[in-house]
Amino acid sequence: MKLKISTLEDRIDNIQKDLNKLNSPVKTSTGDIEIEKQNLLKISNDRNKIKTEMTKMTEDEEYMNVIGSLLKDSGIKAKIIKHYLPIINKLINKYLSSMDFFVKFNLDEEFNETIKSRHRDDFSYASFSEGEKMRIDLSLLLCWREIARMKNSVSCNLLILDEVFDSSLDSGGTEEFMKLLQALGKNSNIFVISHKTDQLIDKFSNIISFEKKNNFSKVIVN
């Protein structure tokens, strides 16, 4: 933006030099004077247009500087994060405790995590087993869902979980997570996609199965 304004200023200076030359007394014929007057008028109009364009670009630069300062990490973003961070940490730890994973999980303003055990030992996300990582991931998922509900003042009654129970979540974690899902209430529409039908068949009120028949998927509602 500054480069463009500087270029426009140079053009204005060049136009002004041309105007000065045209205003200098010269010996010309009447026809030449009329032509020069037309040239002078055109150059003057061009200069006015460039000045108008430069004024607009200067205003745009000021607006962009203001917007840029607001969007910096130290601007509005920092205030929003600072407002919601205590709530986020509280919710994450609440869901972790509900799944019998008793650690102190904390996110700072740059979303770096600090995880401490009961004995105040420091851990990182990579320190945990796959089952423990899954508990953390699910806690974060439910936390963001709750934050979205609070921010938008609208309760989302839809939750789709794709192969959550097929991964590294152990039997204990599965039982505790099922309790969490049940605690979401009857008004929540929860869809769980899983290949472990034998283990989950008695845990849900409705089951939709898919079977391959002649290379086509067939829906079976139980």
C-alpha positions in Angstrom: 0.0 0.0 0.0 2.8 2.5 0.9 4.6 1.6 -2.3 1.5 2.4 -4.4 1.0 5.7 -2.6 4.6 6.6 -3.2 4.2 5.8 -6.9 1.1 8.0 -7.1 3.0 10.9 -5.5 5.8 10.5 -8.1 3.2 10.7 -10.9 1.7 13.8 -9.4 5.2 15.4 -9.2 5.8 14.6 -12.9 2.4 16.0 -13.9 3.1 19.1 -12.0 6.4 19.5 -13.9 4.4 19.1 -17.1 2.0 21.8 -16.0 4.8 24.2 -15.2 6.3 23.7 -18.6 2.9 24.3 -20.3 2.4 27.5 -18.3 5.8 28.8 -19.3 5.6 31.5 -22.1 6.4 30.1 -25.5 6.0 31.4 -29.0 3.3 29.3 -30.7 0.6 29.7 -33.2 -3.1 30.1 -32.2 -3.8 26.5 -33.1 -0.9 25.2 -31.0 -2.2 27.2 -28.0 -5.6 25.6 -28.2 -4.0 22.1 -28.4 -1.8 22.9 -25.4 -4.8 24.2 -23.5 -6.6 20.8 -24.1 -3.5 19.0 -23.1 -3.3 21.1 -19.9 -6.9 20.4 -19.1 -6.4 16.7 -19.6 -3.3 16.6 -17.4 -5.1 18.6 -14.7 -8.0 16.2 -14.7 -5.6 13.2 -14.5 -3.8 14.8 -11.5 -7.2 15.3 -9.7 -8.1 11.7 -10.3 -4.7 10.5 -9.0 -5.1 12.6 -5.9 -8.5 11.2 -5.3 -7.2 7.7 -5.7 -4.3 8.4 -3.4 -6.6 9.8 -0.7 -8.8 6.6 -0.9 -5.7 4.4 -0.7 -4.4 6.3 2.3 -7.8 5.8 4.0 -7.8 2.1 3.2 -4.3 1.8 4.6 -5.5 3.3 7.9 -8.4 1.0 8.1 -6.2 -2.0 7.4 -3.8 -1.0 10.1 -6.6 -0.8 12.6 -8.0 -4.2 11.5 -4.5 -5.7 11.6 -4.0 -4.6 15.2 -7.4 -6.1 16.2 -6.6 -9.4 14.5 -3.2 -9.8 16.1 -2.7 -12.4 18.8 -2.7 -9.6 21.3 -6.0 -8.1 20.0 -9.6 -9.4 20.1 -8.4 -13.0 19.7 -6.5 -12.8 23.0 -9.5 -11.4 24.8 -11.8 -14.1 23.6 -9.4 -16.9 24.5 -8.7 -15.3 27.9 -12.5 -15.2 28.5 -13.2 -18.8 27.5 -9.9 -20.5 28.7 -11.0 -21.1 32.3 -14.2 -22.6 31.2 -12.5 -24.8 28.6 -10.0 -26.2 31.2 -12.8 -26.8 33.7 -14.9 -28.7 31.1 -11.9 -30.8 29.9 -11.1 -31.9 33.4 -14.7 -32.6 34.2 -15.0 -35.0 31.2 -11.6 -36.6 32.0 -12.8 -37.3 35.5 -16.0 -38.8 34.2 -14.0 -41.3 32.3 -11.9 -42.2 35.3 -8.8 -40.4 34.0 -7.6 -38.3 37.0 -5.1 -35.9 35.7 -4.9 -32.1 35.8 -5.2 -30.9 32.2 -4.5 -27.2 31.5 -4.3 -25.2 28.3 -2.5 -21.8 28.2 -3.4 -18.8 26.0 -1.4 -20.3 23.1 -3.2 -23.7 23.5 -0.1 -25.5 24.8 -1.1 -28.2 27.2 0.2 -28.9 30.7 -0.8 -32.3 32.2 0.0 -33.2 35.8 -0.8 -36.4 37.7 -2.1 -36.6 41.2 1.5 -36.6 42.3 2.1 -33.4 40.3 4.4 -35.1 37.8 4.5 -33.4 34.4 3.4 -35.2 31.3 2.8 -34.4 27.7 0.1 -35.8 25.4 2.7 -38.1 23.8 3.5 -39.6 27.2 0.2 -41.5 27.4 -1.0 -44.7 26.0 -3.3 -44.8 23.0 -6.3 -45.5 25.3 -5.4 -42.5 27.5 -4.9 -40.3 24.5 -8.4 -41.3 23.3 -9.9 -40.2 26.6 -8.2 -36.8 26.2 -9.4 -36.5 22.6 -13.0 -37.3 23.6 -12.9 -34.8 26.4 -11.7 -32.1 24.0 -14.4 -33.0 21.6 -17.2 -32.8 24.2 -15.6 -29.6 25.5 -15.7 -27.8 22.2 -19.2 -29.0 21.6 -20.3 -27.4 24.9 -18.4 -24.2 24.2 -20.2 -23.9 20.8 -23.5 -24.3 22.6 -22.6 -21.6 25.1 -21.3 -19.2 22.5 -24.2 -19.6 20.1 -26.9 -19.9 22.7 -28.2 -22.9 20.8 -28.0 -26.5 22.0 -26.8 -28.9 19.3 -28.7 -32.2 19.6 -26.6 -34.0 17.0 -23.4 -35.9 17.7 -21.8 -38.3 15.1 -18.9 -40.5 16.3 -17.0 -42.4 13.6 -15.3 -45.6 14.9 -14.6 -44.2 18.3 -15.1 -47.6 19.9 -13.1 -49.4 17.2 -9.8 -47.6 18.1 -7.6 -47.9 21.2 -10.3 -47.1 23.8 -10.2 -49.9 26.3 -13.2 -51.6 27.9 -13.1 -49.4 31.0 -12.9 -46.3 28.9 -15.7 -47.6 26.7 -18.0 -48.1 29.7 -17.2 -44.6 31.1 -17.7 -42.9 27.7 -21.1 -44.7 27.3 -22.1 -43.1 30.6 -21.1 -39.7 29.3 -23.2 -40.2 26.1 -26.2 -41.3 28.2 -25.8 -38.2 30.4 -26.2 -36.0 27.3 -29.9 -36.6 27.6 -32.7 -38.2 25.6 -33.0 -35.1 23.4 -29.6 -35.7 21.9 -29.4 -37.6 18.6 -26.2 -39.7 18.8 -25.0 -41.7 15.9 -22.1 -44.1 16.5 -20.4 -45.7 13.5 -18.7 -49.0 14.5 -17.7 -52.5 13.4 -18.0 -53.8 16.9 -21.7 -54.6 16.7 -21.4 -57.6 19.0 -20.0 -55.5 21.9 -22.4 -52.5 21.4 -25.6 -54.1 20.2 -27.2 -53.9 23.7 -26.0 -50.4 24.5 -28.2 -48.5 22.0 -31.9 -48.3 21.5 -31.8 -48.4 17.7 -29.3 -50.1 15.4 -28.9 -49.6 11.7 -26.8 -52.3 10.0 -25.3 -52.4 6.5 -24.7 -55.6 4.7 -23.0 -56.2 1.3 -25.2 -58.1 -1.1 -24.2 -58.5 -4.8 -21.7 -55.6 -4.3 -24.4 -53.3 -3.0 -24.9 -52.1 0.5 -28.2 -53.1 2.1 -29.7 -51.3 5.1 -31.1 -53.4 7.9 -33.0 -51.6 10.7 -33.2 -53.4 14.0 
